[in-house]
Amino acid sequence: MNDINLSNLADLDAFVAVAQAHSFRGAAALRGVSASALSEALRRLEAQLGVRLLNRTTRSVTPTEAGQRLLERLLPALGEIAGALDVVNSFRTSPKGTLRLNVPSVVARQILPSIAMRFMAAYPEITLDVTMSDTFIDVLAAGFDAGIRYEERIERDMIAVPIGPRRQRFVLAGAPTYFDRYGVPTHPKDLLTHAGIRHRFQSGVVAPWEFECGNKTVRISPEGPLIASVVELEVEAAVAGLGLIYMFEEYLQPLIKSGALVPVLADWWQSFSGPFLYYPSRTHMPAPLRAFVDFLKEEN
């Protein structure tokens, strides 16, 4: 077997990416390269080692026993190499590199844009690579530097830094034409006789509407004309008077201000803590991530 040298590091990194993503296409999308380039890198690596590292089928890609052993040894080693390079990067006047974030849709649309604009202006040599997803994932295994989620979705072994508003809430609202036809509910239980426009999450779950007042909690699953995973469609249906909508205040506030939607049951709206940037604890934090964390701490 030929010795592995520095020229093989890219092929080893390609192997790690594919093994973690369980897919050439998935790894290619995360790394910003073609699936064929990753396939060729794996072919070279397996030919040099003389051992098959990945089992490939039409549905999945999984490490062989040899591949799994190699993956377990490579992850900390490649992490140390990346950390060593970022130690040097941190001495630059302006750190450079790519910061890969996995962000839920409401944060990507309503909270992150203004923060991202200020951060990119402060760190022009850092590229933000943002993926929008409402599914909780292992950020490291998926190739991200960090994620943004709400408190109840963050594992205890993660480091969490506040980002954006510290309190948020869901708002219940409907169009004036809807209330003219069906009346105004005075208690969450009244919603059982009203039409609801509901949201389906990427997991497939259509969560009940949850209301809180003092120590009372009411959960309602109203019937209605629309269940969707597209916020814009849901909001348009509410404005058209097809039903009531209950979602993040950030989406509805402009329409409430304009009068297109009217808020109801304000005493029962659910309130919760704002989102957090989260990332695994490790000795050497990548310089772009360190810059972003420091930026957030300065803003808070």
N, C-alpha and C positions, 0 to 999 in steps of 0.2 A: 504494500500500500504506500502511495506517495505521501510525503509529509504535507500537512495543511499549513499554508503560509498566509500572509496578510492579504494576498490577492483573492483568497477564498472567503474572506469575511462577508462579502456581499452575497455569496451563494448560501452561506450559513444563515445570514439574516433572512434571505428569501425562504429557506426551509422553515425557520421559526414562524414567519408570517403565515405561511400556508398551513402549517400544523396547528396553529392557534385558531385560524379562521375556519379550518376544516373545508376550505374551498379555495381554488386558484382564483376564481373571479372575485370572491370576497376579499382575499388578501390583496389582489391587484387594485381594487377600488380604494382600500385603505392606504396602500403605499403609493398610489398615483403612477403605477406602471401597468404594462399589459400582462394579461394572464399568460400569454405565450412566452414572455421574458422570464417570468417566474418558473414556468415549466422547463425552460431551457436551463435555468440555474440549477434546478433540482436534478435534471439529467446529468449535468456536469458533476455535481456533488456526489451523486450515487455512483457514477462511473469511477470517480477518483477513490471513493471509499470502498468500492466493491461490495456494497451492501444496500439492499432496498430500504429506504427510510419511510416511505409513505405507501399505504394501500390506496389505490385509486379505483373508484367505481363511478358509475354515471350519476349517483346520488350524493356521494360524500367522499371526503379524503380524510383518512385517519392514519396516525403514525403506526408503524410496525413496532415490534418490541424494541428493536435496535433504535428506531426513530424516537420512541418515547424516552429511552435512556439518554440519547443525545440531547433531546429537547430539555430534559431536566437539568443537564449540566450546562447547556448553552445559555439558558435564561439568565441566571445570575452573572455569567461571564460577560454576555453582551451588555447587560445592565451596567456592569462595572466599566466597560469600555465607553459606553455612552456617558456615564457619570464623569469619567476622566476627561472626556472632551468638553463636557459642559463646565467643568471647573475652570478650564482655560477660557471658555466662552464668557463666563461670568466676570472675567477681568476686563472685557471690552467695555468701552464707554457706553455703547448701545448693544445689548445682546442680540444675536441673530439666530434664526432657525425657524422651525415650524411648531406651532402649538395646536395640537389636535384635541378638540372638545366634542363631547357628546351631550346634546342639550335637548330638553323637552320642548315641544312646540310653542307653548305659551311663553316660555323664556326666550326662545329664538325670535319670536315675533314681537313681543311686547317689552322685554326687559333688556336683553343683550345688545340690541343695535346701538343705543346711545353709549353704553359702556364700551363696546367694541370700537366705536369711532374714536373715542378719547384715547383708548389704549393704543390703537394703531398709529394715532398721531404722535403719541409719546414714544413709541418703539417702532419706527418705520422699517427696521430690518427684520422684524418678526412677522411671519405669515400666519394668520389665523385660518385654521382648517376646521370648519364647524359642520357637524352632522346632526340633523334634527331627528330625534327619536323619543317616543314616550315609553319605551320599554327599558326597564332597569337592566344593565349589563355589567359584566366584569370589564371595566375600562381598560385595564392593562392587557388582558387576553385579547380584546378586540382591537388593540393597536392605538388606543387613545391615551393622551397624557392625563386627562382629567375629565370629569363629567359634572353636570349640574342637575341636581334633583332636589326634591323636597325632603324635609327632615325624616319623615317616617320611612322613606325609601333608601336611606343611607346606612350601610353596614357599620357596625361599631368600630371596626378596625381601620376605618378611613379617617383621614384628616378633613375637616369641613370648615370652609371659610364663607361667611355671609356674602351674598351678591344680590344687588337690587334691593327692593323694598323689604323691610323687616316684617311687615304684616300685609297679608292679602286676604281677600274674601271673595266668595261667590255672591252674585247678585241675581235676584229673580226679577224678571221684567217681561212686559208684553206691550204690544202696540195699542194705542188708544182705540182703534177700531175693534180689537179683540175684546177689550173691556166693555165697550158699548154693547157688544152682542151677548157676552157671557157673564158680565159682572166682575167684581173685584173680589178675590179671595181674602178672607180675614184671618185664616188659620191654615197652617200647612196641610191639615187633613182635608181642607176644602179642595185641594189640588187633585184629589181622586176623581172629582167631577169636571176637571178642566183638561184641556189638551196640552200635552207637554212635548217639547222638541228636545230630543235627548242625544247624547254623545256616546259613540262607540269608540273605546280605546283600541290601540294596536293589538292588545292581547285578545280582543274580541269581547271584552267585558263591557256591558252597559250598566254603569254603576247607578244605584238609586240616588235620588236627591236627598241630601242630609241637611236638616235644619236644627239650629240650637238657640235656646233662649233660657238663660239662667242655667239650671241643672237639668233642663228638659231637652231631650233629643228626639226628633221625629224623622223617620226615613220613609220616603214616598217613591213609588215607581209608577208615575202617571202614564196613561195611554196617550197616544198622539199620532199625528200624521207623518212624522219624520224621525228616523234614527240615522245618524250619519257620523262619519269620522272626519268631516270637513267643516271646520268652524265657520267659514264664510257662508256655506250653504245653510247652516243652522241659523245664523244670525239673519240672513235674508228672509228665511221662513218666518222668523219672529216678527220682523219689521212688516212683513206682508199680512200679519194678523192671523197666521195659521195656528199659533199656539204660544204658550209661555216658554221662556228660556231661562236656564239657571246655569251660569258659568262665571269664569273669572271676570271681575269688575273691569279689568283693563280692556277687554274686548267690547264691553257694552257701554262704558262711560261716555264716549263721544256721541252715541246714539241717544242716550238718556239726556245729555246736555242739549241736543238738537230737538228733543221732543219726539223723535221717531219711536222711542221706547219709554215706557213709564215704569219705574221701580215699584214693587209691592212687597209686603211682609218684611220690611227692613229690620225689624227687631229680631227676626229669625235667621238672618243671613249667617252662614258659617264663616268664621274667621280662622286663619291659621298662619303660622310663621312663613316668611318668604323663603326663596330658594337658597341653596348653598352650592358653592364649588367644592367638589370632593375629589380626593386623590389618595393613593396608597402611601403609607409612610415608607420612606426609603432614604438611604444615606445621602445619595447625590440626586438632588432634584434637577431636572433639565432647566437650563437657563431661561428659556421662554416661559416655562411654567412658574419659575421663581419670580420672574418679572411681573407676571400677571397676578400672582398672589400678593406681592408687595404693593402693586397698583391698587388692588381691591382694598387692602388694609388701609392704605392712605386715604381712599375715598370714604371709607366707613367712619 
